[in-house]
Amino acid sequence: MPDASPEQQALQQALAGMMSSVARLSVARGLPYAAVEEMLRIAFVQAAARAHPGLPEHRKVSRISTTTGINRREVTRLVGLQEARTAPRARSLVSEVFAHWRTHIPYRDAEGQPRELPRQGPAPSFETLAHEVTRDVHPRSLLDELCRLGLAAWDEAADTVALARDAFVPHGDRVRLLGLLGDNVGDHLRAAVDNVLADDRTHFEQALFADGLSLESVESIRPLVREQWQTVLAALVPTLEARIAADVEIPPAQQRRLRVGLYTYQEEAAPAASPSPSPTALEPRKA
C-alpha cells in the first residue's frame, strides 16, 4: 500500500483524536466495540448514499460498496436497516426555563444574578416565568423537573424557588447528559466538518489555544470564561426568543435551527522533547 499523502495523514490523526474519546466513553459505559462498529458501518453507508444522490436502485449497492470498501452483501444488509436517528432531540422546556431565568431582566437582581422568586403570583414569579416560556406544561411540573435535576431548589416554608446552578448541567440524570453530549458535540463536529469540506466557511467556529500555563493560571481563567458565557447568554437568549416569536408563521420546511456554544478544555502537557521548553504564545486556532 502506498504511503499516505500529508493530507491523508492529517485526516487520520484528526480522526484518531476523535475516536479516542469515543472509545473512552464507550469503555467507561460498557458499550462493546461491536456495537460501535455497527454504528460506524451504518454511518459510512448513509454518507456514501448521500454523496451519490439520484443513483438508480440497481446501482446503489455497488456504488456504496466501492466508495466505502464495505462488501456488497454487508451494504445490502445495512441499507435495509432503518436509518439511524440523527435529528436533534425534542425541545427541552426545562432548559428554556433555566435560560429564561438567567437572562431576562425582570428575573435578575441588580448584580445580574437570577433572583429568588415566589413560586406563584404576579411577575416576577416562577409561575409567570414558566408561562412566558410555555403554556403547554404546568409551572409546577417544570419546577419539579428543575428540582429533580438539581438545577433549582424550592423552599416550601417560604414558597420561594431559587436556581441552584449557574449552568444547565443536570445532576444525576445520565440519560439527559448523554443527550446533551450528542447534541452539543454532534453539532460542533458537523460545523467543523462542513467548514473543512466547503470552499467557504459556513459556520463560525474558532478557539484559543495556549500552553506553558500552571494549574493556578488555568484555574484563574475559569471564572472569566463563565462570565463571558453569561454575557453571551444575556445577549442572545432574549434576541433568539424574539426572533422565534417573529418567525412563528414560517412553514416547517423553511425553518432553520441554530446552536451557539463555548467550551474549555485543559490537561497536563505532554512530556517535552527538549529539557528546556519555552511557553507557547497565545494562539488563535480553528477548533
N, C-alpha and C positions, 0 to 999 in steps of 0.2 A: 504494500500500500504506500503511495507517495506521501511525502511529508506534507502536513497540513500547512496551508498558507498562513501568513501572520494574522489575517482576519479570522480564519477558522480557529486558530489557536486562541485568539482573544475571545471568540464566541464560546469555546469550550471552557475557558477559565471563568467567564461570566456565568455560564450555566452551572458549573461546579459549585460556585458560591451560593447560588440559589438552591441547588439540590441538597447541599449540606444542611441547610436549615429545614428543608422538607424532611430529610432523613432524621434529623434530631427530634423534630416534633412527632414524627410517626413512631419512632422508637420509644419516646417518652410516654406516648399514649397507647402503645400496644397495637399499632396498625402494622400488619405484616407487609413485607416487601411485595408479595404477590398482589395485594390489593392496590398498592401504589402503581405497580407496573401496569395493571389492567387500566387504571385511570389514565396513565400516560399513553398507552396504546390508543384508547378511545380519543384522547385529545389530539393525537397525531392524525388519526383518520378524519376527524372533524376538520382540522386545519387544512389538510390536503383537499378535502371536498370543497371547502370554501375557496381555496386557491384556484380551483378549476371549475367555476360555475358554468352551468349550461351543458355539461357533458351528457351525452346520451347514456341511459342506464346501462347499456351493454358494454360501455367503455369505462364506466366509473371505477369499477373494482380494479381493473388493470392499471388505470392512471394513478389511483391512490396507492396501489402496491409499489409502483415504480417510484413515486415521489417519496414514500416513507421507508421503503425497504422491508415492509411487513409483507409476508407471503399472502397470496391471493385468498387462500382458504380462510386465513385469520381475518383478513379485511372483510370478507363476506360475512363472517360471524359478527364482527364489530359494527358493520354498517347496519345489521339487523337489530342491534340493541337500541333501546330508547336513548336519545341524545342526552348526555349529562346536563344537569341544570347549571347554567352559567349566569342567569339573570340575578340581579341583586335581591336580597331578601325583602320581604314586605316592609312597608313604612313602620317605623318604630315610634309610636306616640310617646312612649316614656322618654326616649332620648330627646324628642322635640320639646316636651315639657321641661326637661332638665335644661336644655339650651335656652329656652324662652326665659326661664327664671334667672339665668345667669347674665342675660344680655339686654333685657328690656328695662328701661329706666324706672318705671313705676315699681319694679320688684327688686331694685338695687338701692343700697343706702348711699350716704354721702361719699363714702370711700369707694363706691363702685362694686361693693360686695353684695351677694344675694341676701335679701332681707329674711329675717324670721317672719313668717306670715301666719295670720289667723287662718284656721282651716276653712272657715266659711265666712260669708258676709260680703260687704261691698269691697271694691278694689281699694288697695291691693290685698287680695287674699288668695289662698291656694285655689279656692273654688273659681274665682274669676280668671286666674292664670290658666287653669285647665280648660275652661270654656273658650279662652282665646285661641287655644291650640285645636281643640275638637269638641263637638257636642255629641259625638257618636259614642263616647265612652264616659261613664260617670266619674266625676273627680275622685271619689273615694276609691274606685278601682285603680286609677292611676297612682294615687298616693300609696295604696297598699303595695303596688308593684315597686315603686321607688324605695319604699322601706324594706321590702324583701331583698332587693338588690344591694342594700347598704348605702344607697345614694341619698336618702333623706331620713330624718328622724321626726317622729310625732310625739309631742308632749301632750299626753291625753289629759292631764290635770289642767293645763292652761289652754288646751285645744289649739296649739300652735304647731307649725311644722317648719323645719329648717333643713337646708341642704347639708349633707354630711361629707361630701367630697367636692373637689374642685375640678374633676374631670369625669366624664362618663365611662367609668370602669366598673362594671357590675361585679360585686363581691360575691364569690361563691357560686356563680352561675356559669359553668364551663361551656354549656351549650351556646349561650349568648356570646361569651368571649370568643369562642371559635368562629361564630358567625361574623363578629366584628373583624377578626383576623382575616377571614376570607374576603370580606367586603373591602377593607382598607388596603391590605397588601395586594389583593387582586386588582383593584383599580389603579394603584400605584404602578404595578408591574405592567398592566395594559397600557398605561400612559407612556411608560419608558419604552416599551416595545414599539408602540406607534411612532414615537419620536425617532427611534433608530431606523425603522423601515420606511418612513415617509421622507420625501425630499425636503419638506419644511417641517418645523417643529409645531405639531398640532396642539400639544398640551404644555402648560407651564410646569416645569419640573427641574428644580435646582436644589443644590445642597452646599453647605460649607464643610470643609474638612481641615482639621488641624491636629498635629501630633506634638510630641515633646512636652505634654502637659502633666502636671502632678494630679493625683486624685483630688486634692483640695481645690485645684483650679477647675477641674471638671465639675465638681460639686457646686462651685460658686457660679457656674453658668446656668445651672438648672433653674433657679428662681427667675432669671432673666428670660429664659425660653418660655416658662409658664406665663410670665407677664405679657410677653409678646403674643402668645396664643390667645390670651384673654382679650387683648386689643383687637386681634383678628376676629374673634367671635363677636365681640360687641359691635363691630362694624358690619360684618357680613350677615349675621342671622336676621336682624330686622330688615335689611335690604332684600335678602332672599325671600323672606316671608311676604314682603310687599310685592315682589315680582311674581311669586306663586299665585297670590290673590289676583293680580292684574292679568295673569295668563290663564285663568281658570276656564275660559271658553275655548282654548286651543284644543283641537281634536287629538285624541291619544296618539295617532300616527305621527303627529308633528311635535310631540313633546320630547324634551331632552332631559337628561339628568346630569347633575354636577356633584363632584366630591372635591373638597378642599382639605388638605391635611398638612400637618407639620410633625416632624419626628426628630428624635435624637437617638444616637447610639454611641456607647463608649465601651472600650475594652482595654485590656493590657496590651501594650505594644509588643510586636513580635521581636524576638532577640535580634539585636543589630549585628550586621556583618562586621562593622568597624568598632573597635573598642572605644572610640570617642565620637559617638554620634552627635550631630548638631540638630537642634529642633527645626522642624519644618515650618515655614511661614504659613500664615492663614491663607488657604487656597480655596476659592470658589470652584465647585465642581458640579457637573451634572450628576444627579443621584443615580 
